C-alpha cells in the first residue's frame, strides 16, 4: 500500500557553504546533493509522491531530476521554493502532496545520506502513533551555557537530543498546523508542537549529517567512499551463587537483581557489544585484548572495555554506526528500564544502541534463570588502515 509522500526541501541558497551554486545542487563526488537524496528516497517502501522544492532559476535542472527519478510507483514533481523561509518552502511542497498520501515526511536535501531505513522507521512510527515523529541522536559533547566569553554553567546533556530529518506527520494534521500558525519555526516539529501537536522520537543516523559548511562536504565524501562491516558478539554470565546485589547490565544498575559473576563486572551486554565491534573490525575479541590474565581489568566496568574497543577501532580507521543487542534470559525484565539502558549504552558507544529481550521458553540454563546471555551486532564504517 502506498500511503506516503515526501517533501524534499532543496530551495536554500547555502551561503555558509561558500559555493556559487544553491546548496542542493552542489556536487558531492560529482553528483548533486539533491540527487543523492532522491536516490535514497525513491527506494523507500510505501512511497508514491515526492515534492521537490527547488530554488528560483533552477527549475530546469530540478525537472530533469524529477523526470529521471519518476517511475511507475513514484511521481516526482517540482515545486517552487518559498518566498522567504524554509517554512514557506515546506508549505508549498505540502500543498502539492496528493490527498491519498496519509503520511508525509519533510526532509532537508542537505541530509542527503539518510538511508531508506530511516525514512521507513519514521513513517512506521507515524502510522503506529498518529503523532509527529522525528529522528534524534544523543548529545555526546559536553554542553556549556555562556554569556559572551564567560562560561556560566555545564548543561545536563542526558535529556538533550540532536534533531534530524526526515520528520514525519499525518498529512492532514501537518496541513492544519501550517494553516493555524503565523509564527516562523526552525523545524516542522516545532511548528507542529506550537499548534498543539504531539511529537515523539525514533533513533536517528550518524550519517544523516546536515551539509552546511565545507567541512561537511568533505565528511560526506568520506562517508560515501568508506567501507562498512558488521560483526557479531555474544557473552554469557551466571548469577552469583552468593546472591549479592546489584546486577550491572547494559551499563546501569538493577538494584533488586542478583549480580552476575565474572572477572570484571559481568555485564554481558557491554561485553557482547565489545566483541561485536572488535569482530567487525577484525581486531580479535574481548579476551584477546582485555583478557582474564590482565589483573588491571579485575572488577572493571563494561565502560572500560567499550572505551578500549572504541580506541582500537579509531586507531584502525573505524567508527561505530549503530549497535543492536538481544538479551536472553528470564531476568531482569527489560521493559521497565529499556530506555535507560539504551540511553546509557548509546552514551558509552557514541552511536545509537537498541536493546531487545527474549527468553528460551523454559529451556536450558537460561530458561532455569541461572544466568543471562546477550547477542550483539555492530555496524562500523571507515577507511581501514593497511599495514
Secondary structure, 3 states (H helix, E strand, C coil): CCCEEEEEEECCCCHHHCCCCCHHHCEECCEEHHHHHHHHHCCCCCEEEEEEEECCCCHHHHHHHHHHHCCCCCEEEEEECCCCCHHHHHHHHHHCCCCCCCEEEEEECCCCCCCHHHHHHHHHHHHHHCCEEEEEEECCCCEEEEECCEEEEEECHHHCEEEEEEEEEEHHHHHHHHHHCCCCCCCHHHHHHHCCCCEEEEECCCCCCCCCCHHHHHHHHHHHHCEEEEEEEEEEEEECCCCCEEEEECCEEEEEEECECCCCCCCHHHHHHHHHHHHHHCCCCHHHHHCCCCHHHCCCCHHHHHHHHHHHHHHCCEEEEEEEEEEECCCCCCHHHHHHHHHHHHHHHCCEEEEEEECCCCCHHHHCCCEEEEEEEEEEEECCCCC
